[in-house]
Amino acid sequence: MTLAFDPLSLTLPAGHFIDGAYVEDEARLEVRAPSSGRVIGHIPVADAAMVDRAVAAARRALAVSGWATLHPRDRLRALHAWADLIEAEAPALARLEAVCSSRPVAHVAAGDVPVTAEQIRFFAEFADKEGGDLVPTGAGSLGFIAAEPYGVVGAIAPWNFPISMAGWKLAPALAAGNAVVLKPSEMTPWSTLYMAELSVRAGIPAGLVNVVLGDGPVTGAAITGHAGIDKVSFTGSTRAGAAIMENIACTGIKPMTLELGGKSPMLVFDDADVDLAATCLERGILPNAGQFCVAGSRIIVQRGIADALAERLADRFARPRPAPTWAESPGFSPIISDPQLRRIDGIVQAARAQGGEILCGGTRFDHEGSFYRPTLIGGVSADNPAVTEEIFGPVATFQTFDTEEEGLALAQHPTYGLCAGLFTRDLSRALRLTRRLEAGTVWVNRYGRSRDHILPTGGWKASGLGKDLGREAFAANRRTKSVLIDI
């Protein structure tokens, strides 16, 4: 079966998804295909009243279904059935995502969808295996710590991996016994709506998964500031995360998980396998046209292999060719929008003006849609905007060092601490530097997440609060209660 499709032929979900059904609302926002720049649909903007309707549906569903107190294995079975249905509907989900996103349809069907199903199954297994703790107390008493769901989780997901990010938010919250009100990005709404529809078809009670469409200033603010939302989970930019923290502080205290921006280093020593390093550095910045938070956008190489590695990278960066996301054969991904492409190019040109040397790329492709050439910038100082700012595009800087301490100093970023890559054959150095690198995740002789969902992800410093994935994400969707009983 071919996955290629005509973007104008798709039937798109209409409206919000609340209480197990689509809810019509005035369609006000354009949704454009980044592969062509054309408008392919419109979506509504959920105001405070619509968000209130979704929250009320979530609370009612929790009460009627008894989801929080349901036998844990019943929650597990429902989540497994949902994961099965998501896999079975991979072609439909992939097309709904590819039509408006930067993700090629083949990559979504073969990668994003099965990984999301895996993540749902992973968190489902916590439902009947993670509980409270019996704790040591005096002989005349019984002490234990009970773990309970929060109630309604408000979630906001980004546009770069819509299905996967929706899975990150929904799976641990539901497995822990919560209901969810989720806002996908206004640029990539439709695959998430269909995921919500599939949850009801799989047997998850209607109203536990609600999707409201809209933008950040109206819909996002209504979610994070809603008194009926018990916990907030957000993935996106550091600036947006700061705005969410401010809104929560002004409208009522509640816990939050924030996975925010990154400016991750890839630190390469001269004893590294140069070919392996080149492959990993390429994979660290070029997939999805560099539009992922853990992108390895700062390449830092020991001087002895710098020229050889720069030559290999320039060759690899020159190979990708763009193609629309609905094509049968995947090509290089588009930038999500033309305004974002202009922002990327603005930083590249500012980097050049401040002394940076464009080793390759540095311009948009001569192609329909918002496509930018893979770009490598050398000769940059620590205060160059290409080094300091999260670009969120296929742009990496190339810096050199002599000593281990110099390399470590270049790797540490004053603002971000999401991830770091380290390439060396010296085990002692690897262990020494993994302890010193200021990042929530460090990869050694590889770069990028695996399908080991047990490993949590989350940043230090301005890269976020809390963790996604791993048992930490499940725990983050439950609150604890200490109980002491005199016997």
C-alpha positions in Angstrom: 0.0 0.0 0.0 1.3 3.4 -0.9 1.4 6.1 1.8 1.7 9.0 -0.7 -1.4 11.1 -0.9 -2.9 14.3 -2.3 -3.0 16.8 0.6 -6.3 18.3 -0.7 -8.0 14.9 -0.7 -7.9 14.3 3.1 -11.0 14.4 5.3 -9.9 16.4 8.3 -11.4 16.1 11.8 -13.6 19.1 12.5 -13.7 21.0 15.8 -12.6 20.1 19.3 -12.9 16.5 20.8 -14.7 16.7 24.1 -16.6 14.0 26.1 -16.1 11.5 23.3 -17.4 13.6 20.4 -16.4 16.3 18.0 -17.7 19.8 19.1 -18.1 22.4 16.3 -16.8 25.8 16.9 -16.0 28.8 14.7 -12.9 28.0 12.6 -10.7 31.0 12.8 -7.0 30.0 12.4 -5.4 29.0 9.1 -3.4 25.8 9.0 -0.8 25.7 6.3 1.3 22.9 4.8 4.9 23.8 5.3 5.8 21.7 2.2 3.8 24.0 0.0 2.9 27.1 2.0 -0.8 26.6 1.0 -3.7 26.8 3.4 -5.2 23.3 3.9 -7.7 23.9 6.6 -8.9 26.0 9.5 -9.4 25.3 13.2 -11.2 27.0 16.0 -9.7 28.8 19.1 -11.1 27.4 22.3 -11.9 30.2 24.6 -12.2 30.0 28.4 -15.8 28.8 28.1 -14.8 25.9 25.8 -11.9 24.9 28.0 -14.3 25.0 31.0 -16.5 22.6 29.1 -13.6 20.2 28.5 -12.5 20.3 32.1 -16.1 19.7 33.3 -16.3 16.7 30.9 -13.0 15.3 32.3 -14.2 15.6 35.9 -17.6 14.1 35.0 -15.8 11.2 33.2 -13.6 10.5 36.2 -16.6 10.4 38.5 -18.8 8.3 36.3 -16.2 5.8 35.1 -14.4 5.4 38.3 -11.2 5.4 36.3 -9.0 6.4 39.2 -10.2 3.6 41.4 -10.7 1.1 38.6 -8.8 -2.2 39.0 -5.4 -1.3 37.7 -5.4 -4.2 35.2 -8.6 -2.8 33.6 -6.8 0.5 32.9 -3.8 -1.5 31.6 -6.1 -3.5 29.2 -7.8 -0.3 27.9 -4.4 1.4 27.2 -3.1 -1.7 25.4 -6.2 -1.8 23.2 -5.6 1.9 22.4 -2.0 1.2 21.4 -3.2 -1.7 19.2 -5.7 0.6 17.5 -3.1 3.3 17.0 -0.8 0.8 15.2 -3.6 -0.5 13.1 -4.5 3.1 12.0 -0.9 4.1 11.3 -1.5 5.1 7.6 -4.5 7.4 8.5 -2.6 8.9 11.5 0.5 9.4 9.4 -1.3 11.3 6.6 -3.1 13.5 9.1 0.2 14.4 10.6 2.2 14.7 7.5 -0.2 17.1 5.7 0.5 20.0 8.1 3.8 19.1 9.8 7.5 18.7 9.0 7.3 14.9 9.3 7.4 12.8 6.1 4.5 10.4 5.9 6.7 7.4 5.7 8.7 8.4 8.8 5.5 8.9 10.8 4.0 5.5 9.8 7.2 3.5 10.3 8.6 5.4 13.3 6.5 7.9 15.2 3.3 5.7 15.3 4.9 2.5 16.5 7.1 4.3 19.0 4.0 6.1 20.4 2.2 2.8 20.7 5.2 1.4 22.5 5.2 4.3 24.9 1.5 3.8 25.7 2.1 0.1 26.4 5.2 1.0 28.5 3.2 3.3 30.8 0.2 1.0 30.9 2.4 -1.6 32.6 2.9 0.8 35.5 -0.8 0.8 36.3 -0.7 -2.5 38.2 2.9 -2.5 39.3 3.5 0.9 40.9 1.8 1.7 44.2 2.6 3.1 47.6 5.1 2.1 50.2 4.9 0.6 53.7 7.4 2.5 55.8 9.2 1.7 59.1 7.5 3.3 62.1 7.3 2.5 65.8 5.9 -0.9 66.9 2.6 0.6 68.0 1.8 2.2 64.6 1.4 1.4 60.9 2.8 3.9 58.4 2.4 3.9 54.7 2.6 6.3 51.7 -0.4 6.2 49.4 -0.1 7.3 45.8 -3.1 8.8 44.1 -3.8 10.5 40.7 -4.1 14.3 40.6 -7.5 14.3 38.8 -7.4 16.4 35.6 -4.1 17.1 33.9 -3.8 20.0 31.5 -1.3 19.2 28.7 0.1 21.4 25.9 2.1 19.6 23.2 4.4 21.1 20.5 4.2 20.9 16.7 7.5 19.1 15.9 6.4 15.5 16.7 2.6 15.7 17.3 1.7 12.1 17.8 4.7 11.2 19.9 4.3 14.3 22.1 0.6 13.6 22.6 1.6 10.1 23.7 4.1 11.5 26.2 1.4 13.6 27.8 -1.6 11.2 27.6 -0.1 7.8 28.4 1.4 8.4 31.9 -1.5 10.6 33.0 -4.1 8.0 32.0 -2.1 5.0 33.4 -1.9 6.8 36.7 -5.7 7.3 36.8 -6.1 10.9 35.6 -8.2 12.5 32.9 -6.6 14.9 30.4 -7.4 18.1 28.6 -4.8 18.4 25.8 -4.0 21.3 23.5 -2.0 20.3 20.4 -0.2 22.9 18.4 -2.4 25.0 16.3 -0.1 24.2 13.4 -0.4 20.4 13.7 -3.8 19.6 15.2 -5.4 16.7 13.3 -3.4 13.6 14.1 -3.9 14.3 17.9 -7.7 14.7 17.4 -7.8 11.3 15.7 -5.7 9.7 18.5 -8.4 11.0 20.9 -11.1 9.5 18.8 -9.3 6.2 18.8 -9.0 6.2 22.6 -12.8 6.0 22.8 -13.1 3.3 20.2 -10.5 1.3 22.2 -12.7 1.4 25.3 -11.2 4.3 27.3 -14.2 6.0 28.8 -15.4 9.1 26.9 -14.3 12.3 28.5 -11.0 11.0 29.9 -9.2 12.3 26.7 -10.3 15.7 25.6 -8.6 17.8 22.9 -9.2 21.5 22.6 -7.8 23.4 19.6 -6.4 26.9 19.7 -3.3 29.1 20.3 -1.2 29.7 23.3 -2.3 33.2 24.5 -6.0 32.2 24.5 -6.4 28.5 24.8 -3.1 27.6 26.5 -3.6 30.3 29.1 -7.1 29.1 29.8 -5.9 25.6 30.4 -2.9 26.5 32.6 -4.9 29.0 34.6 -8.0 26.9 35.1 -8.9 26.2 38.7 -10.2 22.7 37.7 -6.8 21.7 36.2 -4.8 19.9 38.9 -1.5 19.6 37.2 0.1 21.0 34.0 2.5 19.3 31.5 4.1 21.3 28.8 6.7 20.8 26.1 7.9 23.8 24.1 10.1 26.8 24.2 11.7 28.2 27.3 10.0 31.5 26.7 6.5 29.9 26.6 7.4 27.8 29.7 8.2 30.9 31.6 4.9 32.4 30.6 3.1 29.3 31.8 4.9 29.4 35.1 3.8 33.1 35.5 0.2 32.3 34.6 0.1 29.4 37.1 1.6 31.6 39.8 -1.0 34.3 39.2 -4.0 32.0 39.0 -3.3 29.3 41.6 -0.5 27.1 42.6 -0.3 23.7 40.9 2.5 21.3 40.0 4.0 21.3 36.5 6.3 19.4 34.3 8.1 21.5 31.7 10.4 20.2 29.0 11.8 23.3 27.4 14.5 24.5 25.0 18.0 23.2 24.4 21.3 24.2 22.9 23.0 20.9 23.2 26.7 20.3 22.7 28.4 17.4 20.9 31.9 17.1 22.4 34.3 15.1 20.2 37.8 14.2 21.4 40.6 13.3 19.0 40.6 9.6 20.1 37.0 9.2 18.9 36.0 7.1 15.9 35.8 9.9 13.3 33.3 8.1 11.0 31.0 7.1 13.9 31.2 10.7 15.2 30.4 12.1 11.8 27.3 9.9 11.5 26.1 10.7 15.0 26.7 14.5 14.5 24.7 14.4 11.3 21.9 12.5 13.0 22.0 14.9 15.9 21.0 18.0 13.8 19.5 17.0 10.4 16.5 14.8 11.1 13.2 16.8 11.0 15.4 19.7 9.7 16.8 20.2 13.2 13.4 20.9 14.7 13.7 18.9 17.9 14.6 20.1 21.4 17.5 17.7 21.8 19.2 18.8 18.6 23.0 18.7 18.8 23.4 22.2 17.5 26.9 23.0 19.0 29.6 20.7 17.6 32.8 21.1 19.6 35.9 19.1 18.3 39.4 18.6 19.6 41.8 20.3 17.1 43.6 17.1 16.1 40.6 15.8 14.1 38.8 19.1 13.5 39.7 19.4 9.8 38.9 15.8 9.0 35.6 15.9 10.8 34.6 19.3 9.3 35.2 18.0 5.8 33.1 14.9 6.4 30.2 17.0 7.9 30.3 19.5 5.0 29.9 16.6 2.6 27.1 15.0 4.5 25.3 18.4 5.0 25.4 19.0 1.2 23.5 15.7 0.4 19.9 16.2 1.6 17.2 17.1 -1.0 13.8 18.5 -0.1 10.5 16.7 -0.8 7.0 17.3 0.3 5.9 15.4 3.4 3.2 13.6 1.4 5.7 12.1 -1.1 6.3 8.4 -1.3 10.0 8.7 -0.8 11.0 10.8 2.2 13.1 13.9 1.6 14.6 16.6 3.8 11.9 18.0 6.0 10.5 21.5 5.6 10.7 24.2 8.3 7.3 24.4 10.0 6.5 27.8 8.7 7.9 30.6 6.6 8.1 33.0 9.6 10.2 30.4 11.4 12.4 29.9 8.3 13.0 33.7 8.2 13.9 33.6 11.9 16.5 30.8 11.3 18.0 32.7 8.4 18.1 35.9 10.4 20.2 34.2 13.1 22.5 32.6 10.4 23.1 36.0 8.8 23.7 37.7 12.2 26.2 34.9 13.0 28.0 35.7 9.7 28.0 39.4 10.5 29.6 38.7 13.8 32.5 36.8 12.3 31.1 33.3 11.7 32.2 31.5 8.5 29.4 29.6 6.6 31.1 26.3 5.9 28.1 25.0 4.0 24.4 26.0 3.5 23.3 29.3 4.8 20.4 29.8 2.4 16.9 28.4 1.8 16.4 25.8 -0.9 15.1 26.9 -4.3 12.0 24.8 -3.8 8.3 25.3 -3.2 7.6 25.4 0.6 9.7 26.4 3.6 12.9 24.4 3.1 16.3 25.5 4.5 19.7 24.1 3.6 21.7 22.2 6.3 24.1 24.8 7.6 27.4 24.5 9.4 29.0 27.7 10.8 32.7 27.9 11.9 34.8 30.6 13.5 32.2 31.5 16.1 32.9 33.0 19.5 31.0 32.1 22.7 28.7 35.2 22.4 27.8 34.6 18.7 24.0 34.3 18.3 24.3 31.0 16.6 26.0 29.7 19.8 23.7 31.4 22.4 20.3 31.1 20.8 18.1 28.0 20.2 17.7 28.1 16.5 15.3 25.1 16.0 16.5 24.5 12.5 19.2 22.5 10.5 22.0 24.8 11.7 25.0 23.8 13.8 28.1 25.7 14.9 31.6 24.2 14.7 34.2 25.1 17.4 37.6 23.6 18.3 39.5 23.1 21.5 42.9 21.8 22.7 42.5 20.5 26.3 39.8 18.6 28.1 39.0 21.6 30.4 38.7 23.9 27.4 36.3 21.5 25.6 34.2 21.2 28.8 34.1 25.0 29.2 32.8 25.4 25.6 30.2 22.6 26.2 28.6 24.2 29.2 25.9 26.7 28.2 24.9 29.6 30.5 21.2 29.1 29.8 20.4 25.6 28.6 21.1 22.1 29.9 18.9 19.6 28.1 21.3 17.1 26.5 24.9 16.6 25.6 26.9 14.2 23.4 30.3 12.9 24.2 32.6 11.0 21.8 35.8 9.3 23.1 37.3 5.9 23.4 38.7 6.8 26.8 36.3 5.2 29.4 37.8 7.2 32.3 37.3 10.5 30.4 33.7 9.5 29.5 32.8 8.7 33.1 34.6 11.8 34.4 32.8 14.2 31.9 29.4 12.7 32.2 29.5 13.8 35.8 30.6 17.3 35.0 28.4 18.1 31.9 25.5 20.3 32.9 22.7 18.4 31.2 19.7 16.2 32.0 20.8 13.5 29.5 24.3 12.6 28.3 24.9 10.3 25.4 28.3 8.7 24.9 29.4 7.5 21.5 25.9 8.0 20.2 23.4 10.8 20.0 19.6 10.8 20.3 16.9 9.0 22.2 16.5 5.2 21.9 13.4 3.2 22.3 14.4 2.5 25.9 11.4 4.3 27.4 12.6 3.6 30.9 15.2 6.4 30.6 13.6 9.7 31.7 14.2 12.9 29.7 14.2 16.4 31.0 16.5 19.4 31.4 18.6 21.3 33.8 18.6 25.1 34.2 16.3 26.8 31.7 15.7 23.6 29.8 12.9 22.6 32.2 11.5 21.1 35.3 10.6 17.5 36.0 10.9 14.5 33.7 9.0 12.9 30.8 9.3 9.2 30.0 10.6 6.6 32.5 9.0 5.8 35.8 9.6 9.4 36.8 6.9 10.5 34.3 4.4 8.0 35.8 5.2 9.2 39.3 4.9 12.9 38.2 1.2 12.2 37.5 0.5 11.0 41.0 0.6 12.7 44.4 1.5 11.1 47.6 -0.4 11.0 50.9 1.3 9.9 54.2 -0.8 7.8 56.5 0.0 6.9 60.1 -2.3 4.6 62.1 -1.9 3.8 65.8 -2.5 0.2 66.5 
